[in-house]
Amino acid sequence: MDPSFWQALPRLLPDRRSHWVVLTGAGSSKESGIPTFREAQSGLWERFRPEELASAQGFEKDPLRVWKWYQHRRHSAERAAPHAGHRVLSWLEKTLPSLAIITQNVDGLHQRAGSREVIELHGSLHRSICYKHRHPAHEGWAQQSGHPKCQQCGSWLRPDVVWFGENLCQATLQRASEAAKQAKVFFVIGTSSQVYPAAGLAWMAKAAGATLVEINPECTPLSQEVDFFLPMKASVALEMLKAQLLRLGGQTFARTNQ
């Protein structure tokens, strides 16, 4: 890890007027055994392009096929367990005066690790809505066999995720943008930094004066532009961050509550 990051850490601590913001991507979930979006095209699904399974056009062509693929992904997410990095973020949320967690992931691992406030840019596999009117799914939809329909209008249910060609929920994007603009430190963890508008949040934070920290075992288009690049897995880097904060001890928590 970049030793200069540790040297800078005491001055980067948040307070009641500024906070830390974390943006997580597929690389973080991959540590828990969840394949990235395109890696999910395995076994029975390898003959399909992702665009055929994650678009309105694909759903209209074969809604049951799309539904089964997302059931497959949801079950994979349910079998996975949050890793140490997820747990550290939950700890930070409880310890620091303010922490915003933004994720491009749809697996719900942050919440299962104990994080309470998570801005899910791309939705969640664990929620469904109806295709026609976006009514929230009825209770018990996940336990139904076959492809359930909306109890209000009768249209097919679909996962409450953002598909190719769809815009992000504007209210959700607004929450993420506001958090980025108020960040003292903006952590980018396990993302490709190529998927917009999520990738633009780091630049938004930088323009507002934030320090950018990237955690990723691989370089991305953002790596040369950040203030600190930590070339390691999320679980390793975040456990080291927690250890350093605990090592700072009383100084850390006195400053974070000023």
C-alpha positions as a Markdown table, in Angstrom:
| # | Residue | x | y | z |
|---|---|---|---|---|
| 1 | Met | 0.0 | 0.0 | 0.0 |
| 2 | Asp | 1.1 | 3.5 | -0.7 |
| 3 | Pro | 2.9 | 4.6 | 2.5 |
| 4 | Ser | 2.0 | 8.3 | 1.8 |
| 5 | Phe | -1.7 | 7.3 | 2.2 |
| 6 | Trp | -1.0 | 6.3 | 5.8 |
| 7 | Gln | 0.9 | 9.5 | 6.4 |
| 8 | Ala | -1.9 | 11.5 | 5.1 |
| 9 | Leu | -4.7 | 9.6 | 6.9 |
| 10 | Pro | -4.9 | 11.8 | 10.1 |
| 11 | Arg | -5.6 | 14.9 | 8.0 |
| 12 | Leu | -8.1 | 13.0 | 5.8 |
| 13 | Leu | -10.4 | 12.1 | 8.7 |
| 14 | Pro | -14.0 | 13.3 | 8.3 |
| 15 | Asp | -15.9 | 15.6 | 10.7 |
| 16 | Arg | -19.4 | 16.8 | 11.1 |
| 17 | Arg | -19.0 | 19.2 | 8.1 |
| 18 | Ser | -17.5 | 16.8 | 5.6 |
| 19 | His | -17.6 | 13.0 | 5.1 |
| 20 | Trp | -16.1 | 10.0 | 3.4 |
| 21 | Val | -17.9 | 8.5 | 0.4 |
| 22 | Val | -17.3 | 5.0 | -0.9 |
| 23 | Leu | -18.2 | 3.9 | -4.4 |
| 24 | Thr | -18.1 | 0.1 | -4.9 |
| 25 | Gly | -18.2 | -2.0 | -8.1 |
| 26 | Ala | -18.1 | -5.5 | -9.4 |
| 27 | Gly | -14.6 | -6.2 | -8.3 |
| 28 | Ser | -15.6 | -5.9 | -4.6 |
| 29 | Ser | -18.4 | -8.5 | -5.0 |
| 30 | Lys | -16.2 | -10.8 | -7.0 |
| 31 | Glu | -14.2 | -11.3 | -3.8 |
| 32 | Ser | -17.3 | -12.9 | -2.3 |
| 33 | Gly | -17.5 | -15.3 | -5.3 |
| 34 | Ile | -20.1 | -13.4 | -7.3 |
| 35 | Pro | -19.1 | -13.4 | -10.9 |
| 36 | Thr | -19.0 | -10.1 | -12.7 |
| 37 | Phe | -21.9 | -9.3 | -15.0 |
| 38 | Arg | -20.3 | -10.8 | -18.1 |
| 39 | Glu | -18.9 | -13.7 | -16.2 |
| 40 | Ala | -22.5 | -14.6 | -15.2 |
| 41 | Gln | -22.9 | -15.9 | -18.7 |
| 42 | Ser | -21.7 | -19.3 | -17.7 |
| 43 | Gly | -23.2 | -22.8 | -18.2 |
| 44 | Leu | -26.6 | -22.6 | -19.7 |
| 45 | Trp | -26.3 | -18.9 | -20.3 |
| 46 | Glu | -23.0 | -18.8 | -22.2 |
| 47 | Arg | -24.7 | -18.8 | -25.6 |
| 48 | Phe | -26.5 | -15.5 | -24.8 |
| 49 | Arg | -25.1 | -12.0 | -25.0 |
| 50 | Pro | -25.7 | -10.0 | -21.8 |
| 51 | Glu | -27.7 | -7.5 | -23.8 |
| 52 | Glu | -30.2 | -10.3 | -24.6 |
| 53 | Leu | -30.8 | -10.9 | -20.9 |
| 54 | Ala | -30.6 | -7.4 | -19.5 |
| 55 | Ser | -32.7 | -5.2 | -21.8 |
| 56 | Ala | -36.3 | -4.4 | -22.4 |
| 57 | Gln | -36.0 | -5.8 | -25.8 |
| 58 | Gly | -34.7 | -9.1 | -24.5 |
| 59 | Phe | -37.5 | -9.2 | -21.9 |
| 60 | Glu | -40.2 | -8.6 | -24.5 |
| 61 | Lys | -38.8 | -11.3 | -26.7 |
| 62 | Asp | -38.6 | -14.0 | -23.9 |
| 63 | Pro | -39.7 | -12.8 | -20.5 |
| 64 | Leu | -39.4 | -16.2 | -18.9 |
| 65 | Arg | -35.8 | -16.7 | -20.0 |
| 66 | Val | -34.8 | -13.3 | -18.6 |
| 67 | Trp | -36.6 | -14.0 | -15.4 |
| 68 | Lys | -34.9 | -17.3 | -15.0 |
| 69 | Trp | -31.5 | -15.7 | -15.6 |
| 70 | Tyr | -32.1 | -13.2 | -12.9 |
| 71 | Gln | -33.4 | -15.9 | -10.5 |
| 72 | His | -30.1 | -17.7 | -11.2 |
| 73 | Arg | -28.1 | -14.5 | -10.3 |
| 74 | Arg | -30.2 | -13.8 | -7.2 |
| 75 | His | -29.7 | -17.3 | -5.9 |
| 76 | Ser | -25.9 | -16.9 | -6.5 |
| 77 | Ala | -26.0 | -13.7 | -4.5 |
| 78 | Glu | -27.9 | -15.4 | -1.7 |
| 79 | Arg | -25.3 | -18.1 | -1.5 |
| 80 | Ala | -22.4 | -15.6 | -1.3 |
| 81 | Ala | -21.2 | -14.1 | 2.0 |
| 82 | Pro | -20.0 | -10.6 | 2.6 |
| 83 | His | -16.2 | -10.4 | 2.9 |
| 84 | Ala | -14.1 | -8.5 | 5.4 |
| 85 | Gly | -14.2 | -5.4 | 3.3 |
| 86 | His | -18.0 | -5.2 | 3.5 |
| 87 | Arg | -17.8 | -5.7 | 7.2 |
| 88 | Val | -15.3 | -2.9 | 7.6 |
| 89 | Leu | -17.6 | -0.5 | 5.7 |
| 90 | Ser | -20.4 | -1.4 | 8.0 |
| 91 | Trp | -18.1 | -0.7 | 11.0 |
| 92 | Leu | -17.1 | 2.7 | 9.5 |
| 93 | Glu | -20.7 | 3.6 | 9.0 |
| 94 | Lys | -21.3 | 3.1 | 12.7 |
| 95 | Thr | -18.0 | 4.6 | 13.8 |
| 96 | Leu | -17.5 | 7.8 | 11.7 |
| 97 | Pro | -19.8 | 10.8 | 12.0 |
| 98 | Ser | -20.8 | 10.4 | 8.3 |
| 99 | Leu | -20.2 | 7.8 | 5.7 |
| 100 | Ala | -22.0 | 7.5 | 2.4 |
| 101 | Ile | -21.9 | 4.1 | 0.6 |
| 102 | Ile | -22.7 | 4.1 | -3.1 |
| 103 | Thr | -22.7 | 0.9 | -5.1 |
| 104 | Gln | -23.0 | -0.2 | -8.7 |
| 105 | Asn | -23.7 | -3.8 | -7.4 |
| 106 | Val | -27.1 | -5.3 | -7.2 |
| 107 | Asp | -26.4 | -8.2 | -4.8 |
| 108 | Gly | -27.2 | -6.7 | -1.4 |
| 109 | Leu | -24.0 | -7.7 | 0.2 |
| 110 | His | -23.5 | -4.3 | 1.9 |
| 111 | Gln | -26.8 | -4.6 | 3.6 |
| 112 | Arg | -26.1 | -8.2 | 4.7 |
| 113 | Ala | -22.8 | -7.0 | 6.2 |
| 114 | Gly | -24.8 | -4.5 | 8.3 |
| 115 | Ser | -24.7 | -1.3 | 6.4 |
| 116 | Arg | -27.9 | 0.6 | 6.8 |
| 117 | Glu | -27.8 | 3.4 | 4.2 |
| 118 | Val | -26.7 | 2.2 | 0.8 |
| 119 | Ile | -27.3 | 4.1 | -2.4 |
| 120 | Glu | -27.9 | 1.4 | -5.0 |
| 121 | Leu | -27.3 | 3.1 | -8.4 |
| 122 | His | -28.2 | 0.1 | -10.5 |
| 123 | Gly | -31.1 | -1.3 | -8.3 |
| 124 | Ser | -31.3 | -4.7 | -6.5 |
| 125 | Leu | -31.7 | -8.3 | -7.4 |
| 126 | His | -33.8 | -8.7 | -4.3 |
| 127 | Arg | -36.6 | -6.4 | -5.4 |
| 128 | Ser | -39.0 | -6.8 | -8.3 |
| 129 | Ile | -41.4 | -4.5 | -10.0 |
| 130 | Cys | -44.0 | -5.0 | -12.8 |
| 131 | Tyr | -42.8 | -4.4 | -16.3 |
| 132 | Lys | -45.7 | -2.3 | -17.5 |
| 133 | His | -46.2 | 0.2 | -14.6 |
| 134 | Arg | -43.3 | -0.5 | -12.2 |
| 135 | His | -45.6 | -1.4 | -9.4 |
| 136 | Pro | -43.7 | -2.9 | -6.5 |
| 137 | Ala | -43.9 | -6.7 | -6.4 |
| 138 | His | -46.3 | -8.4 | -4.0 |
| 139 | Glu | -45.0 | -10.1 | -0.8 |
| 140 | Gly | -43.8 | -13.6 | -1.5 |
| 141 | Trp | -42.9 | -13.1 | -5.1 |
| 142 | Ala | -39.5 | -14.6 | -4.7 |
| 143 | Gln | -40.9 | -17.9 | -3.5 |
| 144 | Gln | -43.3 | -18.4 | -6.4 |
| 145 | Ser | -42.5 | -20.9 | -9.1 |
| 146 | Gly | -42.6 | -19.9 | -12.7 |
| 147 | His | -42.8 | -16.3 | -13.7 |
| 148 | Pro | -45.1 | -14.3 | -11.4 |
| 149 | Lys | -47.3 | -11.5 | -12.5 |
| 150 | Cys | -48.2 | -8.2 | -10.9 |
| 151 | Gln | -51.2 | -8.5 | -8.6 |
| 152 | Gln | -52.3 | -4.9 | -9.5 |
| 153 | Cys | -52.2 | -4.9 | -13.3 |
| 154 | Gly | -51.3 | -8.5 | -14.4 |
| 155 | Ser | -48.1 | -7.6 | -16.2 |
| 156 | Trp | -45.0 | -9.8 | -15.8 |
| 157 | Leu | -42.6 | -9.0 | -12.9 |
| 158 | Arg | -39.1 | -8.0 | -13.8 |
| 159 | Pro | -36.1 | -7.4 | -11.5 |
| 160 | Asp | -35.8 | -3.9 | -10.1 |
| 161 | Val | -32.4 | -3.2 | -11.8 |
| 162 | Val | -31.2 | -0.9 | -14.5 |
| 163 | Trp | -31.1 | -2.5 | -17.9 |
| 164 | Phe | -29.1 | -1.6 | -21.0 |
| 165 | Gly | -30.7 | 1.4 | -22.6 |
| 166 | Glu | -32.4 | 2.5 | -19.3 |
| 167 | Asn | -31.7 | 5.6 | -17.3 |
| 168 | Leu | -30.7 | 5.5 | -13.7 |
| 169 | Cys | -33.4 | 6.5 | -11.2 |
| 170 | Gln | -33.0 | 10.3 | -11.0 |
| 171 | Ala | -33.7 | 10.5 | -7.3 |
| 172 | Thr | -31.0 | 7.9 | -6.6 |
| 173 | Leu | -28.5 | 9.6 | -8.9 |
| 174 | Gln | -29.2 | 12.9 | -7.2 |
| 175 | Arg | -28.5 | 11.4 | -3.8 |
| 176 | Ala | -25.2 | 10.0 | -5.0 |
| 177 | Ser | -24.3 | 13.3 | -6.7 |
| 178 | Glu | -25.0 | 15.3 | -3.5 |
| 179 | Ala | -22.9 | 12.9 | -1.5 |
| 180 | Ala | -20.0 | 13.1 | -3.9 |
| 181 | Lys | -20.0 | 16.9 | -3.8 |
| 182 | Gln | -19.8 | 16.9 | 0.0 |
| 183 | Ala | -17.0 | 14.3 | 0.2 |
| 184 | Lys | -13.8 | 15.1 | 2.0 |
| 185 | Val | -12.4 | 11.7 | 0.7 |
| 186 | Phe | -14.0 | 9.7 | -2.2 |
| 187 | Phe | -13.0 | 6.0 | -2.3 |
| 188 | Val | -13.4 | 4.2 | -5.6 |
| 189 | Ile | -13.3 | 0.4 | -4.8 |
| 190 | Gly | -13.4 | -2.4 | -7.4 |
| 191 | Thr | -14.9 | -0.5 | -10.3 |
| 192 | Ser | -13.8 | -0.3 | -13.9 |
| 193 | Ser | -14.3 | 3.5 | -13.8 |
| 194 | Gln | -15.8 | 3.1 | -17.3 |
| 195 | Val | -19.5 | 2.9 | -16.6 |
| 196 | Tyr | -21.3 | 6.2 | -16.6 |
| 197 | Pro | -22.8 | 8.1 | -14.9 |
| 198 | Ala | -21.4 | 6.2 | -11.9 |
| 199 | Ala | -17.8 | 6.8 | -13.1 |
| 200 | Gly | -18.5 | 10.5 | -13.2 |
| 201 | Leu | -19.1 | 10.7 | -9.5 |
| 202 | Ala | -15.4 | 10.6 | -8.7 |
| 203 | Trp | -14.7 | 13.5 | -11.0 |
| 204 | Met | -17.6 | 15.4 | -9.4 |
| 205 | Ala | -16.1 | 14.8 | -6.0 |
| 206 | Lys | -12.7 | 15.9 | -7.2 |
| 207 | Ala | -14.1 | 19.1 | -8.7 |
| 208 | Ala | -15.6 | 19.9 | -5.3 |
| 209 | Gly | -12.2 | 19.4 | -3.6 |
| 210 | Ala | -12.3 | 15.8 | -2.5 |
| 211 | Thr | -9.2 | 13.6 | -2.1 |
| 212 | Leu | -9.6 | 10.6 | -4.5 |
| 213 | Val | -8.5 | 7.1 | -3.3 |
| 214 | Glu | -8.7 | 4.1 | -5.6 |
| 215 | Ile | -8.6 | 0.6 | -4.3 |
| 216 | Asn | -8.2 | -2.0 | -7.1 |
| 217 | Pro | -5.7 | -4.8 | -7.8 |
| 218 | Glu | -5.8 | -3.6 | -11.5 |
| 219 | Cys | -5.2 | -0.2 | -13.0 |
| 220 | Thr | -8.2 | 1.6 | -14.5 |
| 221 | Pro | -8.6 | 4.8 | -16.5 |
| 222 | Leu | -8.9 | 6.6 | -13.1 |
| 223 | Ser | -5.7 | 5.2 | -11.6 |
| 224 | Gln | -3.3 | 7.9 | -12.9 |
| 225 | Glu | -5.7 | 10.7 | -11.8 |
| 226 | Val | -6.3 | 9.8 | -8.2 |
| 227 | Asp | -4.4 | 11.2 | -5.2 |
| 228 | Phe | -3.7 | 7.7 | -3.8 |
| 229 | Phe | -3.8 | 4.4 | -5.7 |
| 230 | Leu | -3.9 | 1.2 | -3.5 |
| 231 | Pro | -3.3 | -1.8 | -5.8 |
| 232 | Met | -4.9 | -4.5 | -3.7 |
| 233 | Lys | -8.2 | -6.3 | -3.0 |
| 234 | Ala | -10.9 | -4.4 | -1.2 |
| 235 | Ser | -10.9 | -6.8 | 1.7 |
| 236 | Val | -7.2 | -6.4 | 2.3 |
| 237 | Ala | -7.1 | -2.7 | 1.9 |
| 238 | Leu | -10.1 | -2.0 | 4.1 |
| 239 | Glu | -9.0 | -4.3 | 6.9 |
| 240 | Met | -5.7 | -2.4 | 6.9 |
| 241 | Leu | -7.6 | 0.9 | 6.9 |
| 242 | Lys | -9.5 | -0.2 | 10.0 |
| 243 | Ala | -6.4 | -1.4 | 11.7 |
| 244 | Gln | -4.8 | 2.0 | 11.1 |
| 245 | Leu | -7.8 | 3.9 | 12.4 |
| 246 | Leu | -7.8 | 1.8 | 15.6 |
| 247 | Arg | -4.1 | 2.3 | 15.9 |
| 248 | Leu | -4.7 | 6.1 | 15.8 |
| 249 | Gly | -7.1 | 5.4 | 18.7 |
| 250 | Gly | -8.4 | 8.2 | 20.7 |
| 251 | Gln | -7.0 | 10.8 | 18.3 |
| 252 | Thr | -9.1 | 9.4 | 15.5 |
| 253 | Phe | -12.4 | 9.3 | 17.2 |
| 254 | Ala | -11.9 | 12.6 | 19.0 |
| 255 | Arg | -11.3 | 14.3 | 15.7 |
| 256 | Thr | -14.2 | 12.6 | 13.9 |
| 257 | Asn | -16.6 | 14.0 | 16.4 |
| 258 | Gln | -15.5 | 17.6 | 16.5 |
